[in-house]
Structures are given as structure tokens and as C-alpha cells.
Amino acid sequence: MMHIIDIEAVAEISKKHDLLLAVDNTFATPYLQRPLELGADIVMHSATKYLGGHSDVVLGGLIVRDKDLVDKLYFIQNASGAIPGPQDCFLMLRGLKTLHVRMQRHGENAKMVAEYLAKHPKVEKVYWPGFSDHPNHEIAKKQMKDFGGMLSFTTKNNDYDAAIKMVEKLKIFTLAESLGGVESLAGHPASMTHASIPKEERERTGVVDSLIRLSVGIEDVDDIIEDLDQALA
């Protein structure tokens, strides 16, 4: 599932208590959301994901605008040697040039996929912040340009084995734990990212047996939906 945090509200609380506010903006990217303008002190990106966009670089970034904070972070970076190589930087700069057009297509495709899944007879619930009934829809609408390419859904009967079979049948979607690349990815958290968490504990956070997470890519949306259709069948 995806939870959207009201950054302005949290920033107000953090400043009142003299705390630094760090926001992970990986899923949104600067194209969809700009936390520094909403009061955050540090913005973090797993640049491996949408910023690079092609699943071929391992890189991270911290973005700040306070000079004292920059100096403190640079000291840590210099002392630990956390410096990317020139090829990594080249790949990142290449990816950034197409960030805006990629994010537009990710969002357009995700909207159509979410609407398709919401009407499917085998789907129980679709989690996508663009839906008006999403608990964080109004916050997302207030602070984001669009609703992004990430969504998740559960199937009826909440069957663990059926969910695994479904993702294994996908052909355009790659079964993987990453996200944010130009290609569509699917994951089954209960058997992948959250497999080590006891069932009762993960289900309290909404990660039920049939939850499937999709990183909707930029392929032709009809092909994406056709792939989901044959897998759900």
C-alpha cells in the first residue's frame, strides 16, 4: 500500500521542536513533489529508481539547501568515501534528461491500470492515491503534481498461493523487488520483501497474503493491461 504524508503539517511540527525533517521522495521524484518547498530540510532519493529510470545504476542522493547542513553531510561523505564513480554519474545524468516524459507516461499508464483493476471481478481492493476514496487522496492532490506509477491491489479470497501463481504468469511485468524503471515490475510482498515478517504483524500493516505491488512502466498500456488480464484469468 502507499501512504502519503502531509509534509507541510509534519514540517510545522518539526520546526516547533527544532528537529530536522527528512523526506524520502523516491516514489514521487522532483517532477511530482518538491519536499524542500513544503518545509523539509533533507530530501532523500534512491536514485537507482525513477531518477536513473533504466535499472542500470546503483546510486543515492541527499538534497538540502542549508549551507551548514551541506558542510556536515559533506564531511561524512568525504570521511566515509561514499562517492559515485564517473560511469554511475553519466548514467544518472542521462536518466534525468528524460525524467519528465517518463513520469508523465508512468502516471498515465498507472491511472488506466488502476481503473482496469478496480473493475476486475477477481480484484478485492486497489490502492492508488489518484482514487478519491484513497485515505490520502486529498493530501496527494494538494502537494503532488500527479499520482505516480506505483499501485498495489489485493485479490478476492486473499489466497497466498493464487497470488504467487498470478505474478509468475506475468510476461511483460518482471517479477522483481525494485521499482521505477521504464519496464513494468511486479512484486508479491508476502513472499518477497516482507517474507521474514510474521504473518500477523505484516497483516496489521495491510500486507495481506494476496497483496501485489506494481511499478507500472512506460510500455504500451494496452499490452500492460492485456498481460494483467491473462495472469488474473
C-alpha positions in Angstrom: 0.0 0.0 0.0 1.0 3.6 -0.3 0.7 6.2 2.4 1.0 9.9 1.6 2.3 12.1 4.4 1.3 15.7 4.8 4.8 17.2 4.5 3.7 20.8 5.4 2.0 19.6 8.6 4.9 17.5 9.7 7.4 20.3 8.8 5.4 22.6 11.1 5.7 20.2 14.0 9.4 19.5 13.4 10.3 23.2 13.3 8.3 23.8 16.5 10.5 21.2 18.2 13.7 22.2 16.5 14.0 18.9 14.6 15.3 18.2 11.1 12.7 16.8 8.7 13.9 14.3 6.1 11.6 13.1 3.4 12.2 10.0 1.1 10.9 11.3 -2.2 12.0 8.3 -4.3 8.5 7.3 -5.4 7.4 10.8 -6.3 10.6 12.3 -7.8 11.1 16.1 -8.0 8.8 16.1 -11.0 5.7 15.1 -8.9 6.6 16.5 -5.5 9.2 19.0 -4.1 9.5 18.5 -0.3 12.0 21.4 0.2 9.3 23.8 -0.9 6.9 22.1 1.6 9.3 22.7 4.5 11.5 19.6 4.5 15.2 20.0 5.5 16.6 16.9 3.7 15.2 15.1 0.7 16.4 11.6 0.0 16.3 9.7 -3.3 17.1 6.1 -4.1 18.4 7.4 -7.5 18.6 3.8 -8.7 14.8 4.0 -9.2 13.0 6.8 -11.1 15.8 9.3 -11.4 18.0 6.9 -13.2 15.0 5.2 -14.7 16.7 2.3 -16.5 17.5 -0.1 -13.7 21.2 0.1 -14.6 22.8 2.2 -11.8 23.1 2.0 -8.0 23.1 5.5 -6.6 21.5 7.6 -3.8 21.3 11.3 -3.1 20.6 13.8 -0.3 19.3 17.2 -1.3 19.5 20.1 1.1 19.6 23.9 0.9 21.1 24.9 4.2 24.9 25.6 4.0 25.7 24.3 7.5 23.9 21.1 6.8 25.6 20.7 3.5 29.0 21.0 5.2 28.1 18.4 7.9 26.9 15.9 5.3 29.9 16.6 3.0 32.3 15.9 6.0 30.6 12.5 6.5 30.7 11.8 2.7 34.4 12.7 2.5 35.3 10.7 5.6 33.4 7.6 4.5 34.3 7.7 0.8 30.7 7.4 -0.4 31.5 8.9 -3.9 29.8 7.5 -7.0 32.0 6.5 -10.0 32.1 8.5 -13.3 30.0 5.9 -15.2 27.3 6.0 -12.5 27.2 9.8 -12.7 27.0 9.6 -16.5 24.1 7.1 -16.4 22.3 9.3 -13.8 22.7 12.4 -15.9 21.4 10.5 -18.9 18.3 9.4 -17.0 17.5 12.8 -15.6 17.1 14.2 -19.2 14.0 12.1 -19.7 12.6 12.2 -16.2 9.7 14.4 -17.1 8.4 12.4 -20.1 8.9 9.1 -18.2 7.0 10.3 -15.2 4.2 11.6 -17.3 3.8 8.2 -19.0 4.2 6.2 -15.7 1.3 8.3 -14.3 -0.9 7.9 -17.4 -0.4 4.2 -17.5 -0.9 3.7 -13.8 -4.2 5.5 -13.9 -5.5 3.3 -16.7 -4.2 0.1 -14.9 -5.7 1.2 -11.6 -9.1 1.8 -13.3 -8.9 -1.6 -15.0 -8.1 -3.4 -11.8 -10.8 -1.6 -9.9 -13.4 -3.1 -12.2 -12.0 -6.6 -12.4 -14.2 -9.3 -10.8 -11.3 -11.1 -9.2 -9.8 -7.9 -7.5 -10.8 -7.0 -4.0 -9.1 -3.6 -3.5 -6.9 -1.3 -5.4 -4.6 1.1 -3.6 -3.6 4.1 -5.7 -3.6 7.7 -4.4 -5.4 9.0 -7.5 -8.6 7.4 -6.4 -10.9 9.7 -4.5 -11.6 7.0 -1.9 -7.9 6.6 -1.1 -7.4 7.7 2.5 -4.6 10.1 1.5 -6.1 11.3 -1.8 -6.6 14.9 -0.7 -3.1 15.2 0.7 -1.7 13.8 -2.6 -3.8 16.2 -4.6 -2.6 19.1 -2.5 1.2 18.5 -2.7 1.8 16.4 -5.8 1.6 17.3 -9.5 0.2 13.8 -10.3 -0.2 10.5 -8.6 2.7 8.4 -9.9 3.3 5.0 -11.3 3.1 2.8 -8.1 0.0 0.9 -7.1 -1.0 -2.2 -5.3 -4.0 -4.5 -5.2 -5.5 -7.5 -3.4 -7.4 -10.3 -4.9 -10.7 -11.8 -3.6 -10.4 -14.8 -1.2 -6.9 -13.5 -0.2 -5.2 -16.6 -1.4 -1.4 -16.7 -0.9 -0.7 -19.4 -3.5 -3.0 -18.0 -6.1 -1.2 -14.6 -5.8 2.1 -16.2 -6.4 0.8 -18.1 -9.4 -0.7 -14.9 -10.7 2.6 -12.9 -10.6 4.5 -15.9 -12.1 2.2 -15.9 -15.1 3.0 -12.3 -16.0 5.0 -11.9 -19.2 5.5 -8.1 -19.7 5.9 -7.5 -16.0 9.1 -8.7 -14.5 8.9 -10.3 -11.1 11.3 -8.3 -9.1 11.8 -6.2 -5.9 12.9 -3.0 -7.4 10.7 -0.2 -8.9 10.8 3.0 -11.0 12.4 1.7 -14.2 11.0 2.1 -17.7 9.9 -1.6 -17.6 6.9 -2.7 -15.6 7.7 -4.7 -12.4 5.5 -6.8 -10.1 6.1 -8.0 -6.6 4.4 -10.2 -4.0 5.4 -8.7 -0.7 4.2 -11.6 1.5 6.7 -14.0 -0.2 9.4 -11.4 -1.1 10.1 -8.1 0.7 8.1 -9.0 3.8 8.6 -12.7 3.9 10.6 -12.6 7.1 7.9 -10.7 9.0 5.4 -12.9 11.0 2.0 -13.1 9.2 0.1 -11.4 12.0 2.5 -8.5 12.2 2.6 -7.8 8.4 -1.2 -8.1 8.1 -1.6 -5.4 10.7 0.2 -3.0 8.3 -2.0 -4.1 5.4 0.4 -6.5 3.8 -2.0 -9.4 3.4 -1.3 -12.7 1.6 -2.8 -11.6 -1.8 -1.3 -8.1 -1.9 0.5 -7.5 -5.2 2.6 -4.4 -5.8 3.1 -3.0 -9.3 5.6 -0.5 -10.6 3.8 0.4 -13.9 6.3 1.1 -16.7 6.1 3.1 -19.9 5.2 0.3 -22.3 2.1 0.5 -24.4 -0.7 0.5 -21.8 -2.9 -1.9 -23.8 -0.1 -4.5 -23.6 0.3 -4.0 -19.9 -3.4 -4.5 -19.2 -3.6 -7.5 -21.5 -0.7 -9.1 -19.5 -2.6 -8.5 -16.2 -5.8 -9.8 -17.8 -4.2 -13.1 -18.8 -2.4 -13.5 -15.5 -5.6 -12.9 -13.5 -7.5 -15.3 -15.7 
